């Protein structure tokens, strides 16, 4: 297949600021942009293939086997078959399930291509090319622009670059990503696949073995994998779901190595890690530690408790709420791990100490002091302002996030504003020719709606709003409660709101979409009224954040500049959802005194944890095969046991879920799915002593697929004899 010519021959010289020289940084640390891996001495680390085999603008390299699916996946066969985590596919599996066909509980297997079913909401994105557009973006910043106008100019130029790239590359998606805030920008071009189907999903007793108890812990014994397939139109172009579509043909797919790994082996990952914050200041870390993460973790814990009680003894309700509970629980435990790590490492204090040295360096030179002298102080003031308003902003953010009906109230108000415009000027979904389809599609909002839980969420958020301090009140809430903040009055308001809303049913929502402002007013719907009262406050908050972001963007660019002068080196940019490379070795570690944890867990560990109730209710077929020691070719070489999970010291974060774990030859040996508890702090700091990532061993994946799932045809499709 012809490679896109979007990457110029000089690409390897692009993004010069993005990584340190190999002599100054171990390749074990860092989530490297693709342009940087040819600068690293990977051969000395253990890589047995040419780095160009991983990425090169002139060949179908390994990056074309890696796909973004919200997290990461990898193609493992020529007909669009790809492997990712069970938890990455979880929401799609839940959406495809019903109480009668509960694919979460029982798993799913399509024995033929015709039996593969749509994965609702899932899409796949493949990086085709990228180039540095920093000069082009920053050229839009004219001297004398205010910070707000500077931000608008940069955003406008980024949109123009994206539009031009998509026009020049029909059928592709483009995106400009900010690599260093306010400093460097990269244009990425993607193939975007919209027809994704479920192929083999293990039952939750395997795919989520250990549940939230074991989450972020080592040793792990979770078969966290799923097989899906990407489809395209018969002409090979991306297309929405259709029975006429055919399997996608990737430019490259990974060879699966059924021999797996052993302790000490070199390995690497390719993936789409989310956000890291390693170049942020001590004042940012203090804001995270003191305000944002504790607020979010505590509130998510409350939501989980509400939903678990709502679903107790009711499988249909439990299924509705399963994906939301899992998502919230994952974030909650992650944040609590980060908070524990920040406290253990005294990370904020350590960052302040570093900045004391940096400030002395700045002050030592008059020119540096003129340019950079107030950067740290100005940054501190912004985060202190955010901390002072944290509770208020939390409530404004969470009201429409937590309460589905508040969000729908805001949605119908937006629709009303759109239909007041000429049809051609509206958002696409609100144009005259699309409005009926939009109303019909809105029924999907109620797939996972559960009113008792919704009432409790809404009541809790209103109670939080009711106790905000003076100067940070929400008039719409005060008006609704008529100044009476007693529990009795709060209950009255919630009961009346749910009794009088038209938005809690699919027909009521559909009817409201497209109503004029005056028609909506006549409904006198309490959630629309509340959303209308919140709207100006949320707009003020957006404007305040835009101002802060503009200031922080300018300050961050200056901070990177002076840190490079101070430390006399460049830096790897923080992860930002774009394709990255990281490498390391299969290694155990010592999380506590006199404790060593080895890096490969086994099926014996699964049996030791097994109970008769979730999340340790191992399926009987797995127990029987274990008792028979029926491990076949996947048996550990020197033990009568089966490997389950692998531990290694790579640098990963959220978004690396599903990343292919590859050996020195670039062969698939595992599927990344988690980090150890100590490594939740990776977003802010990496250290080889405690940063460990976890994959499900490919031998466990293949054994479960072949022997437990009876899907030998998939093993054969992957080219394994």
C-alpha positions as CSV (number, residue, x, y, z in Angstrom):
1,X,0.0,0.0,0.0
2,X,1.3,3.5,-0.9
3,X,2.5,5.4,2.1
4,X,1.1,8.9,2.7
5,X,3.6,11.6,1.6
6,X,2.6,13.9,4.3
7,X,5.9,13.4,6.2
8,X,8.8,15.3,4.5
9,X,12.2,13.7,4.1
10,X,13.6,16.0,6.8
11,X,11.1,14.8,9.4
12,X,13.8,13.3,11.6
13,X,15.2,16.8,12.1
14,X,11.9,18.1,13.3
15,X,10.8,18.7,16.9
16,X,14.4,19.4,18.0
17,X,13.2,20.6,21.4
18,X,11.4,17.5,22.2
19,X,13.9,15.2,23.7
20,X,17.3,15.1,25.6
21,X,20.4,13.6,24.0
22,X,20.9,9.9,24.6
23,X,23.9,10.6,26.8
24,X,21.8,12.5,29.3
25,X,18.8,10.3,29.7
26,X,18.3,6.6,30.0
27,X,15.9,5.3,27.3
28,X,14.1,3.5,30.1
29,X,12.6,6.8,31.1
30,X,10.4,8.9,28.9
31,X,7.4,8.7,26.6
32,X,9.2,9.7,23.4
33,X,7.6,11.2,20.3
34,X,8.2,9.0,17.3
35,X,10.6,11.6,15.8
36,X,13.0,11.1,18.7
37,X,13.6,7.3,18.8
38,X,16.2,7.4,16.0
39,X,18.3,9.6,18.4
40,X,18.3,7.0,21.2
41,X,20.9,4.3,21.6
42,X,18.3,1.5,21.7
43,X,20.8,-1.2,20.6
44,X,22.7,-0.8,23.9
45,X,19.5,-1.3,25.8
46,X,18.7,-4.5,24.1
47,X,16.6,-3.7,20.9
48,X,17.4,-6.4,18.3
49,X,15.8,-4.6,15.3
50,X,16.7,-1.4,13.6
51,X,14.8,1.6,15.2
52,X,13.6,2.4,11.7
53,X,11.5,-0.8,11.9
54,X,9.6,0.9,14.7
55,X,9.2,4.2,12.9
56,X,10.4,5.4,9.5
57,X,8.8,7.7,7.0
58,X,9.8,5.3,4.2
59,X,8.4,1.9,5.3
60,X,5.3,0.2,6.8
61,X,6.8,0.3,10.3
62,X,5.4,-0.9,13.6
63,X,3.5,2.3,14.3
64,X,0.9,1.3,11.7
65,X,0.0,-1.7,13.8
66,X,-0.9,0.5,16.8
67,X,-4.3,2.0,17.0
68,X,-5.9,4.6,19.3
69,X,-9.3,3.4,20.6
70,X,-9.7,5.9,23.4
71,X,-6.7,4.0,24.9
72,X,-4.5,1.8,22.7
73,X,-4.8,-1.4,20.7
74,X,-2.7,-3.3,18.2
75,X,-3.5,-5.2,15.0
76,X,-2.5,-8.9,15.2
77,X,-3.8,-10.2,11.9
78,X,-4.2,-9.0,8.3
79,X,-8.0,-8.7,8.4
80,X,-8.4,-5.9,10.9
81,X,-8.3,-8.1,14.0
82,X,-6.9,-6.1,17.0
83,X,-6.2,-6.7,20.6
84,X,-6.9,-4.3,23.5
85,X,-7.9,-4.5,27.1
86,X,-11.2,-5.9,28.4
87,X,-11.6,-2.6,30.4
88,X,-11.0,-0.5,27.2
89,X,-13.8,-2.4,25.5
90,X,-15.9,-2.5,28.7
91,X,-18.3,0.3,27.8
92,X,-19.0,-1.0,24.3
93,X,-19.6,-4.5,25.7
94,X,-22.0,-3.1,28.3
95,X,-23.8,-1.1,25.6
96,X,-24.2,-4.2,23.5
97,X,-25.5,-6.2,26.4
98,X,-29.0,-6.8,27.6
99,X,-30.2,-8.8,30.7
100,X,-31.0,-11.6,28.3
101,X,-27.6,-11.4,26.5
102,X,-25.3,-10.2,29.2
103,X,-21.9,-10.2,27.4
104,X,-20.2,-8.6,30.4
105,X,-21.0,-11.5,32.7
106,X,-20.8,-14.4,30.3
107,X,-18.4,-13.1,27.6
108,X,-18.9,-13.0,23.9
109,X,-17.6,-15.0,21.0
110,X,-18.3,-14.6,17.3
111,X,-17.6,-17.9,15.7
112,X,-17.9,-16.3,12.2
113,X,-17.4,-12.9,10.8
114,X,-21.2,-12.6,10.3
115,X,-21.7,-13.1,14.1
116,X,-19.4,-10.2,15.0
117,X,-21.5,-7.4,16.5
118,X,-21.1,-3.7,16.6
119,X,-19.1,-2.2,19.4
120,X,-21.3,0.9,20.2
121,X,-19.4,4.1,20.5
122,X,-16.0,2.7,19.6
123,X,-13.8,4.2,16.9
124,X,-10.2,3.6,16.0
125,X,-7.5,6.0,15.0
126,X,-4.2,5.2,13.3
127,X,-1.3,7.8,13.1
128,X,-0.4,8.2,9.4
129,X,2.0,11.0,9.6
130,X,3.1,14.1,11.6
131,X,5.2,17.2,11.2
132,X,6.3,20.2,13.3
133,X,4.2,23.2,12.6
134,X,5.4,25.3,15.5
135,X,6.8,28.1,13.3
136,X,3.5,28.3,11.4
137,X,1.4,28.4,14.6
138,X,3.5,30.9,16.4
139,X,3.7,33.2,13.4
140,X,0.1,34.0,14.1
141,X,1.1,35.7,17.4
142,X,1.7,39.3,16.5
143,X,3.6,41.7,18.8
144,X,1.3,43.6,21.2
145,X,-1.5,41.0,21.3
146,X,-3.0,40.6,24.7
147,X,-2.7,37.1,26.3
148,X,-6.4,36.4,25.5
149,X,-6.0,37.5,21.9
150,X,-2.8,35.5,21.6
151,X,-4.7,32.4,22.6
152,X,-7.4,33.1,20.1
153,X,-4.8,33.7,17.3
154,X,-3.1,30.4,18.1
155,X,-6.4,28.5,18.2
156,X,-7.5,30.0,14.9
157,X,-4.2,29.1,13.2
158,X,-4.4,25.6,14.5
159,X,-7.9,25.2,13.1
160,X,-6.8,26.6,9.7
161,X,-3.9,24.1,9.6
162,X,-6.2,21.2,10.4
163,X,-8.7,22.3,7.7
164,X,-6.0,22.6,5.1
165,X,-4.5,19.2,6.0
166,X,-7.9,17.5,5.8
167,X,-8.6,19.2,2.4
168,X,-5.3,18.0,1.1
169,X,-5.8,14.5,2.4
170,X,-9.5,13.5,1.8
171,X,-10.8,10.9,4.2
172,X,-8.2,11.6,6.8
173,X,-8.6,13.4,10.2
174,X,-6.1,16.0,11.3
175,X,-5.2,17.4,14.7
176,X,-2.6,19.9,15.9
177,X,-1.3,19.0,19.3
178,X,0.6,21.3,21.7
179,X,3.7,19.5,22.7
180,X,5.2,22.1,25.0
181,X,2.6,24.6,26.2
182,X,2.9,27.9,24.3
183,X,6.1,26.7,22.6
184,X,5.9,23.8,20.1
185,X,3.1,22.3,18.0
186,X,2.8,19.2,15.8
187,X,0.3,18.3,13.1
188,X,-0.9,14.7,13.2
189,X,-2.8,13.0,10.3
190,X,-5.0,10.0,11.2
191,X,-6.9,7.3,9.5
192,X,-10.2,7.2,11.4
193,X,-12.2,4.0,11.5
194,X,-15.8,4.1,12.5
195,X,-17.0,0.5,12.2
196,X,-15.6,-1.6,15.1
197,X,-17.1,-5.0,16.1
198,X,-16.8,-7.3,19.0
199,X,-15.0,-10.7,18.3
200,X,-14.0,-12.3,21.5
201,X,-14.7,-10.9,25.0
202,X,-13.8,-13.0,28.0
203,X,-16.3,-13.1,30.8
204,X,-15.9,-10.5,33.5
205,X,-14.7,-13.1,36.0
206,X,-11.6,-13.3,33.8
207,X,-11.4,-9.9,32.2
208,X,-11.9,-8.1,35.5
209,X,-10.6,-10.7,37.9
210,X,-9.8,-9.0,41.2
211,X,-12.0,-6.0,40.3
212,X,-11.3,-2.7,42.1
213,X,-9.7,-4.6,45.0
214,X,-6.7,-5.6,42.9
215,X,-6.8,-2.6,40.7
216,X,-3.4,-0.7,40.7
217,X,-1.8,-3.5,42.6
218,X,0.8,-6.2,42.0
219,X,0.7,-9.1,41.8
220,X,-2.2,-9.1,39.3
221,X,-4.1,-12.0,37.9
222,X,-6.4,-10.4,35.5
223,X,-7.1,-11.6,31.9
224,X,-7.6,-8.0,30.8
225,X,-7.9,-8.4,27.0
226,X,-10.5,-8.4,24.3
227,X,-10.4,-9.0,20.5
228,X,-12.2,-6.7,18.2
229,X,-12.2,-6.1,14.4
230,X,-12.1,-2.9,12.3
231,X,-14.2,-2.7,9.2
232,X,-14.3,-0.3,6.2
233,X,-16.4,0.3,3.1
234,X,-15.7,-2.1,0.2
235,X,-13.5,0.5,-1.5
236,X,-11.3,0.6,1.6
237,X,-12.5,4.0,2.9
238,X,-13.6,4.5,6.5
239,X,-17.4,4.1,6.8
240,X,-20.1,3.9,9.4
241,X,-21.4,0.5,10.4
242,X,-22.9,-1.4,7.5
243,X,-23.4,-5.1,6.7
244,X,-21.7,-4.5,3.4
245,X,-18.4,-3.3,5.0
246,X,-15.3,-5.5,4.8
247,X,-12.4,-6.0,7.3
248,X,-9.8,-3.3,7.3
249,X,-6.4,-4.2,6.0
250,X,-3.7,-2.5,8.2
251,X,-0.4,-1.6,6.6
252,X,1.3,-3.6,9.4
253,X,0.2,-6.0,12.0
254,X,2.2,-7.5,14.9
255,X,3.6,-11.0,15.0
256,X,2.5,-12.7,18.2
257,X,5.2,-14.6,20.1
258,X,3.7,-17.5,22.0
259,X,6.9,-18.0,24.0
260,X,6.3,-14.9,26.0
261,X,8.9,-13.2,28.1
262,X,11.3,-13.9,31.0
263,X,12.7,-11.8,33.8
264,X,15.3,-9.4,32.5
265,X,14.1,-9.3,28.9
266,X,14.2,-6.0,27.1
267,X,10.8,-4.8,25.9
268,X,9.1,-1.7,24.6
269,X,5.6,-0.3,24.1
270,X,4.0,1.9,21.5
271,X,0.8,3.7,22.6
272,X,-1.3,6.8,23.1
273,X,-0.6,7.9,26.7
274,X,-2.9,10.6,28.1
275,X,-1.7,13.6,30.1
276,X,1.4,13.9,32.3
277,X,2.5,16.9,34.3
278,X,6.2,16.6,34.8
279,X,7.1,20.1,33.7
280,X,4.6,21.8,35.9
281,X,5.4,23.9,38.9
282,X,5.2,23.2,42.7
283,X,2.2,25.5,42.9
284,X,0.4,23.3,40.4
285,X,1.3,20.2,42.4
286,X,0.0,21.8,45.6
287,X,-3.3,22.7,43.9
288,X,-3.7,19.1,42.7
289,X,-2.7,17.6,46.1
290,X,-4.8,20.0,48.3
291,X,-7.8,20.6,46.2
292,X,-8.7,19.0,42.8
293,X,-7.7,15.3,43.4
294,X,-9.2,15.1,47.0
295,X,-12.5,16.7,45.8
296,X,-12.8,14.4,42.8
297,X,-11.8,11.2,44.6
298,X,-14.2,11.8,47.5
299,X,-17.1,12.6,45.2
300,X,-16.5,9.7,42.9
301,X,-16.5,7.4,46.0
302,X,-19.9,8.8,47.0
303,X,-21.3,8.2,43.5
304,X,-19.9,4.6,43.5
305,X,-21.6,3.9,46.8
306,X,-24.9,5.2,45.6
307,X,-24.8,3.1,42.4
308,X,-23.7,-0.1,44.1
309,X,-26.6,0.2,46.5
310,X,-29.0,1.0,43.6
311,X,-27.8,-2.1,41.7
312,X,-27.7,-4.5,44.7
313,X,-30.0,-7.5,43.9
314,X,-31.1,-6.1,40.5
315,X,-29.1,-7.4,37.6
316,X,-30.8,-5.0,35.1
317,X,-29.9,-1.9,37.1
318,X,-26.4,-3.3,37.9
319,X,-25.8,-3.7,34.1
320,X,-27.0,-0.1,33.4
321,X,-24.5,1.3,36.0
322,X,-21.6,-1.1,35.5
323,X,-19.5,1.0,33.0
324,X,-20.0,4.2,35.0
325,X,-19.0,2.5,38.3
326,X,-15.9,1.0,36.7
327,X,-14.8,4.3,35.2
328,X,-15.3,6.2,38.4
329,X,-13.6,3.5,40.6
330,X,-10.6,3.4,38.3
331,X,-10.1,7.2,38.6
332,X,-10.9,7.3,42.3
333,X,-8.3,4.7,43.2
334,X,-5.8,6.2,40.8
335,X,-6.1,9.6,42.5
336,X,-5.8,8.1,45.9
337,X,-2.6,6.4,44.8
338,X,-1.3,9.6,43.4
339,X,-2.1,11.4,46.6
340,X,-0.3,8.7,48.6
341,X,2.7,8.9,46.3
342,X,2.9,12.7,46.5
343,X,2.8,12.5,50.3
344,X,5.3,9.6,50.4
345,X,7.8,11.4,48.1
346,X,7.1,14.9,49.4
347,X,6.9,15.7,45.7
348,X,5.6,19.3,46.1
349,X,8.4,20.2,48.6
350,X,11.0,18.6,46.3
351,X,9.7,20.6,43.4
352,X,9.8,23.8,45.4
353,X,13.4,23.1,46.3
354,X,14.3,22.6,42.6
355,X,12.6,25.9,41.9
356,X,14.6,27.7,44.6
357,X,17.7,26.8,42.7
358,X,16.1,27.9,39.5
359,X,15.1,31.2,40.9
360,X,18.6,31.8,42.2
361,X,19.9,31.1,38.7
362,X,17.4,33.5,37.2
363,X,18.3,36.3,39.7
364,X,22.0,35.9,39.1
365,X,21.9,37.5,35.7
366,X,20.2,40.9,35.1
367,X,18.9,39.9,31.6
368,X,17.6,36.6,32.8
369,X,15.9,38.3,35.7
370,X,14.2,40.8,33.4
371,X,12.9,38.0,31.2
372,X,12.1,35.3,33.7
373,X,12.2,36.9,37.1
374,X,8.5,36.7,38.0
375,X,7.6,33.5,36.1
376,X,7.3,31.3,39.2
377,X,5.6,33.9,41.3
378,X,3.0,34.7,38.6
379,X,2.3,31.0,38.2
380,X,1.9,30.6,42.0
381,X,-0.7,33.4,42.1
382,X,-2.8,31.8,39.4
383,X,-2.9,28.4,41.2
384,X,-3.7,30.1,44.5
385,X,-6.6,31.8,42.8
386,X,-7.8,28.5,41.6
387,X,-7.5,27.0,45.0
388,X,-9.5,29.7,46.6
389,X,-12.4,29.1,44.1
390,X,-12.0,25.3,44.0
391,X,-15.2,24.3,45.7
392,X,-17.3,26.7,43.6
393,X,-15.7,25.6,40.4
394,X,-16.1,22.0,41.4
395,X,-19.8,22.4,41.9
396,X,-20.3,24.3,38.6
397,X,-18.3,21.6,36.7
398,X,-20.0,18.6,38.4
399,X,-23.7,19.7,38.3
400,X,-24.1,19.0,34.6
401,X,-21.6,16.1,34.6
402,X,-23.1,14.2,37.5
403,X,-26.8,15.1,36.8
404,X,-27.9,13.8,33.4
405,X,-31.0,15.9,33.6
406,X,-29.1,19.2,34.2
407,X,-26.9,18.3,31.2
408,X,-30.0,17.6,29.1
409,X,-31.5,20.9,30.2
410,X,-28.4,22.7,28.9
411,X,-28.5,20.7,25.7
412,X,-32.1,21.7,24.8
413,X,-31.2,25.4,25.6
414,X,-28.3,25.1,23.2
415,X,-30.6,23.5,20.6
416,X,-33.0,26.4,21.1
417,X,-30.3,28.9,20.4
418,X,-29.2,27.1,17.3
419,X,-32.7,26.8,15.7
420,X,-33.1,30.6,16.1
421,X,-30.4,30.9,13.4
422,X,-30.8,30.3,9.7
423,X,-30.5,26.6,9.0
424,X,-27.3,26.8,7.1
425,X,-25.6,28.6,10.0
426,X,-26.5,26.1,12.7
427,X,-24.5,23.2,14.1
428,X,-25.0,20.2,11.7
429,X,-27.3,18.2,14.0
430,X,-29.7,21.1,14.4
431,X,-30.2,22.0,10.8
432,X,-33.7,21.5,9.4
433,X,-32.8,18.4,7.4
434,X,-31.1,16.7,10.5
435,X,-33.4,17.8,13.3
436,X,-35.7,14.8,13.1
437,X,-32.8,12.4,13.2
438,X,-31.3,14.2,16.2
439,X,-34.6,13.9,18.1
440,X,-34.8,10.2,17.3
441,X,-31.1,9.6,18.3
442,X,-31.6,11.4,21.6
443,X,-33.4,8.3,22.9
444,X,-30.0,6.7,23.4
445,X,-29.5,9.1,26.4
446,X,-31.7,6.8,28.4
447,X,-29.9,3.6,27.8
448,X,-28.2,3.7,31.2
449,X,-30.6,6.1,32.9
450,X,-31.7,5.0,36.4
451,X,-33.9,7.6,38.1
452,X,-33.3,6.6,41.8
453,X,-29.5,7.0,41.3
454,X,-30.0,10.2,39.3
455,X,-32.1,11.7,42.1
456,X,-29.4,10.9,44.7
457,X,-26.7,12.4,42.5
458,X,-28.7,15.6,41.9
459,X,-29.6,15.9,45.6
460,X,-26.0,15.6,46.7
461,X,-24.8,18.2,44.2
462,X,-27.5,20.7,45.2
463,X,-26.6,20.2,48.8
464,X,-22.9,21.0,48.0
465,X,-24.1,24.1,46.2
466,X,-26.2,25.1,49.2
467,X,-23.2,25.4,51.5
468,X,-20.9,27.4,49.2
469,X,-19.4,30.5,51.0
470,X,-20.6,34.1,50.4
471,X,-19.1,35.5,47.2
472,X,-19.3,32.1,45.5
473,X,-23.0,31.4,45.7
474,X,-25.0,30.1,42.8
475,X,-28.1,32.3,42.5
476,X,-30.1,29.7,40.6
477,X,-29.8,27.2,43.4
478,X,-30.5,29.8,46.1
479,X,-33.6,30.8,44.2
480,X,-34.8,27.2,43.8
481,X,-34.4,26.6,47.5
482,X,-36.0,30.0,48.3
483,X,-33.3,30.6,50.8
484,X,-34.2,27.6,52.9
485,X,-31.3,25.1,53.1
486,X,-32.8,22.6,55.5
487,X,-32.8,18.9,54.6
488,X,-36.6,19.0,54.4
489,X,-36.7,21.8,51.9
490,X,-33.9,20.2,49.9
491,X,-35.9,17.0,49.6
492,X,-39.0,19.0,48.6
493,X,-37.1,20.7,45.8
494,X,-35.7,17.4,44.4
495,X,-39.1,15.7,44.5
496,X,-40.8,18.5,42.7
497,X,-38.0,18.8,40.1
498,X,-38.4,15.2,39.2
499,X,-42.2,15.3,39.3
500,X,-42.4,18.3,37.0
501,X,-39.6,17.7,34.4
502,X,-40.3,16.7,30.8
503,X,-36.7,15.6,30.2
504,X,-36.6,12.3,32.0
505,X,-38.3,10.3,29.2
506,X,-37.2,9.9,25.6
507,X,-40.4,11.4,24.1
508,X,-40.2,14.4,26.4
509,X,-36.6,15.1,25.5
510,X,-37.2,14.6,21.8
511,X,-40.1,17.1,21.9
512,X,-38.0,19.7,23.7
513,X,-35.2,19.6,21.2
514,X,-35.7,22.4,18.7
515,X,-38.3,24.3,20.8
516,X,-37.9,28.1,20.7
517,X,-36.8,30.0,23.8
518,X,-40.4,31.1,24.5
519,X,-41.7,27.5,24.1
520,X,-39.1,26.2,26.5
521,X,-40.1,28.9,29.0
522,X,-43.7,27.8,28.9
523,X,-42.7,24.2,29.9
524,X,-41.5,25.7,33.2
525,X,-39.2,22.7,33.5
526,X,-37.1,22.9,36.7
527,X,-34.0,21.4,35.0
528,X,-34.2,23.7,32.1
529,X,-34.7,26.6,34.5
530,X,-31.6,25.5,36.6
531,X,-29.5,25.0,33.4
532,X,-30.4,28.5,32.3
533,X,-29.4,29.9,35.6
534,X,-26.1,28.1,35.5
535,X,-25.3,29.1,31.9
536,X,-24.0,32.6,32.6
537,X,-21.9,31.3,35.6
538,X,-20.4,28.5,33.5
539,X,-19.7,31.0,30.7
540,X,-17.9,33.3,33.3
541,X,-15.9,30.2,34.4
542,X,-14.9,29.4,30.8
543,X,-13.7,33.0,30.4
544,X,-11.8,32.9,33.6
545,X,-10.1,29.6,32.6
546,X,-9.3,31.0,29.2
547,X,-7.6,33.9,30.8
548,X,-5.7,31.6,33.2
549,X,-4.8,29.2,30.4
550,X,-3.5,32.1,28.3
551,X,-1.4,33.4,31.1
552,X,-0.1,29.9,32.0
553,X,0.7,29.2,28.3
554,X,2.9,32.2,28.1
555,X,4.5,31.4,31.5
556,X,5.1,27.8,30.7
557,X,6.9,28.6,27.5
558,X,9.2,30.9,29.5
559,X,9.7,28.3,32.2
560,X,10.8,25.7,29.7
561,X,13.2,28.1,28.1
562,X,14.9,29.1,31.4
563,X,14.9,25.5,32.7
564,X,16.8,24.4,29.6
565,X,19.3,27.1,30.2
566,X,19.6,26.2,33.9
567,X,20.0,22.4,33.3
568,X,21.7,22.8,30.0
569,X,19.5,20.3,28.2
570,X,16.3,19.9,26.4
571,X,13.3,17.8,27.6
572,X,10.8,15.2,26.5
573,X,7.4,16.9,26.2
574,X,4.7,15.7,28.6
575,X,2.4,13.1,27.2
576,X,-0.7,14.5,25.5
577,X,-2.6,11.7,23.8
578,X,-0.3,11.4,20.8
579,X,1.7,8.3,19.8
580,X,4.7,7.6,22.0
581,X,7.5,5.1,22.5
582,X,8.8,3.8,25.9
583,X,11.1,0.9,26.8
584,X,12.5,-1.0,29.7
585,X,13.0,-4.5,31.1
586,X,10.9,-7.2,32.8
587,X,11.7,-6.4,36.4
588,X,10.4,-7.1,39.9
589,X,10.8,-4.5,42.7
590,X,10.8,-3.9,46.4
591,X,7.7,-1.7,47.4
592,X,8.5,-2.0,51.1
593,X,11.4,-3.0,53.4
594,X,12.4,-6.6,53.2
595,X,9.9,-7.3,50.4
596,X,10.7,-8.3,46.8
597,X,7.9,-8.9,44.2
598,X,8.9,-11.1,41.2
599,X,7.8,-9.9,37.8
600,X,5.6,-12.8,36.5
601,X,2.4,-13.9,38.2
602,X,0.8,-17.3,37.5
603,X,-2.4,-19.2,37.4
604,X,-1.6,-20.6,40.8
605,X,-2.1,-17.1,42.1
606,X,-5.5,-17.0,40.5
607,X,-6.5,-20.2,42.2
608,X,-5.2,-18.9,45.6
609,X,-7.5,-15.9,45.3
610,X,-10.5,-17.8,43.9
611,X,-13.7,-17.6,45.8
612,X,-17.4,-18.2,44.9
613,X,-18.3,-14.5,44.6
614,X,-17.3,-11.7,42.3
615,X,-14.6,-10.4,41.7
616,X,-12.8,-13.7,42.4
617,X,-15.3,-16.2,41.0
618,X,-13.0,-18.0,38.6
619,X,-15.0,-19.9,35.9
620,X,-15.2,-23.7,36.5
621,X,-13.5,-24.4,33.1
622,X,-10.4,-22.5,34.3
623,X,-10.4,-24.4,37.6
624,X,-10.7,-27.7,35.8
625,X,-7.9,-27.0,33.4
626,X,-5.7,-25.8,36.3
627,X,-6.3,-28.9,38.3
628,X,-5.4,-31.0,35.3
629,X,-2.3,-28.8,34.8
630,X,-3.4,-28.6,31.2
631,X,-1.3,-25.6,30.0
632,X,0.0,-27.0,26.8
633,X,2.6,-25.0,24.9
634,X,2.0,-22.0,27.1
635,X,3.5,-23.6,30.3
636,X,6.3,-21.8,32.0
637,X,9.6,-23.4,30.9
638,X,10.8,-24.4,34.4
639,X,7.5,-24.7,36.3
640,X,4.3,-26.6,36.0
641,X,2.3,-23.4,35.9
642,X,0.8,-20.9,33.5
643,X,2.0,-17.2,33.3
644,X,-0.7,-14.7,33.8
645,X,0.7,-11.1,34.1
646,X,4.1,-9.4,33.6
647,X,5.7,-6.5,35.5
648,X,8.2,-4.1,33.9
649,X,9.9,-0.7,34.4
650,X,8.6,1.3,31.4
651,X,7.3,4.8,31.6
652,X,3.5,4.6,31.1
653,X,0.3,6.4,32.1
654,X,-3.4,6.4,31.4
655,X,-4.0,5.9,27.7
656,X,-1.3,3.2,27.5
657,X,-4.0,0.7,28.5
658,X,-4.0,-1.8,25.7
659,X,-0.6,-0.9,24.4
660,X,1.3,-3.8,22.9
661,X,4.2,-5.1,25.0
662,X,6.8,-6.1,22.5
663,X,10.1,-8.0,22.8
664,X,13.5,-7.0,21.4
665,X,12.4,-8.3,18.0
666,X,9.2,-6.2,17.9
667,X,6.9,-9.3,18.6
668,X,3.8,-9.1,20.8
669,X,4.4,-10.7,24.2
670,X,1.7,-8.9,26.3
671,X,-1.0,-6.3,26.5
672,X,-0.4,-3.4,28.9
673,X,-3.3,-2.7,31.3
674,X,-2.2,-1.2,34.5
675,X,0.5,0.2,36.8
676,X,1.5,-0.8,40.3
677,X,0.3,1.3,43.2
678,X,3.5,3.2,43.5
679,X,3.5,4.1,39.8
680,X,0.2,6.0,39.9
681,X,2.5,8.9,40.6
682,X,4.0,8.5,37.1
683,X,2.0,11.4,35.9
684,X,4.1,13.7,38.0
685,X,7.4,11.9,38.4
686,X,9.0,8.6,37.1
687,X,11.6,6.6,39.0
688,X,12.9,3.2,38.2
689,X,12.7,2.2,41.9
690,X,8.9,2.3,42.1
691,X,7.5,2.9,38.5
692,X,6.2,-0.5,37.3
693,X,3.7,-1.2,34.6
694,X,1.6,-4.4,34.2
695,X,0.6,-6.4,31.2
696,X,-1.4,-9.6,30.7
697,X,1.1,-12.2,29.4
698,X,0.4,-13.2,25.8
699,X,0.6,-16.8,26.9
700,X,-2.4,-16.3,29.2
701,X,-4.3,-14.5,26.4
702,X,-3.6,-17.3,23.9
703,X,-4.4,-20.1,26.5
704,X,-7.7,-18.4,27.5
705,X,-8.6,-17.8,23.8
706,X,-7.7,-21.4,22.7
707,X,-8.7,-23.5,25.7
708,X,-11.3,-21.5,27.7
709,X,-13.0,-19.6,24.9
710,X,-12.8,-22.4,22.3
711,X,-11.6,-19.8,19.8
712,X,-8.7,-21.7,18.2
713,X,-9.6,-20.1,14.9
714,X,-8.4,-16.7,16.3
715,X,-5.1,-18.2,17.3
716,X,-4.8,-19.6,13.8
717,X,-5.8,-16.2,12.3
718,X,-2.9,-14.7,14.1
719,X,-0.5,-17.1,12.4
720,X,0.3,-19.3,15.3
721,X,0.5,-22.9,14.3
